[in-house]
Amino acid sequence: MAFTKDMLIGDVIRQNPETIGVLMSHGMGCVGCPSSQMESLEEAAMVHGLDLEKLMSSLNELDK
């Protein structure tokens, strides 16, 4: 199953714990904070000033 930008960070991590390293390598250090349970990948990328397309590409590489 591919990751999508509207998925909640908490769901992404539960689906594949390896995503923690990917998220952190892109500058999202608060993967364990409470807001990660209610924040989508797209919202988090915007808040943290991340390149959403690069983030999504990296996450979906794990799913191959």
C-alpha positions in Angstrom: 0.0 0.0 0.0 1.4 3.4 -1.0 1.6 6.3 1.4 -0.5 9.3 0.5 -0.1 13.0 1.5 -3.5 12.9 3.4 -2.5 10.0 5.7 -2.0 10.9 9.3 1.6 10.6 10.6 0.5 8.3 13.4 -1.1 5.9 10.9 2.0 6.0 8.7 4.2 5.1 11.6 1.9 2.3 12.8 1.7 0.9 9.2 5.5 0.9 8.8 7.8 1.8 11.8 10.7 2.2 9.4 9.1 5.5 8.3 10.3 7.1 11.5 13.8 7.3 10.1 12.6 8.7 6.8 10.5 11.4 8.5 13.3 12.4 10.8 15.9 12.5 8.0 13.6 15.0 6.2 13.6 17.2 9.3 10.4 16.0 11.0 11.9 15.4 14.5 8.6 15.4 16.4 7.2 12.1 15.1 6.2 11.1 18.6 4.5 14.3 19.6 0.7 14.2 20.2 0.0 16.4 17.1 1.4 13.6 14.9 -1.7 11.6 15.7 -3.9 14.3 14.1 -1.7 15.8 11.5 -1.4 14.6 7.9 1.9 14.3 6.0 0.9 17.3 3.9 0.1 19.4 6.9 3.3 18.4 8.7 5.4 19.2 5.6 3.9 22.6 5.4 4.4 23.3 9.1 8.0 22.1 9.0 8.8 23.7 5.6 9.6 20.4 4.0 9.4 19.4 0.3 6.3 17.2 0.3 7.1 15.6 -3.0 10.6 14.5 -1.8 9.1 13.3 1.5 6.4 11.2 -0.3 9.0 9.8 -2.7 11.2 8.7 0.2 8.3 7.1 2.1 7.0 5.2 -0.9 10.5 3.8 -1.6 10.1 1.9 1.7 6.9 0.3 0.3 8.6 -1.3 -2.6 
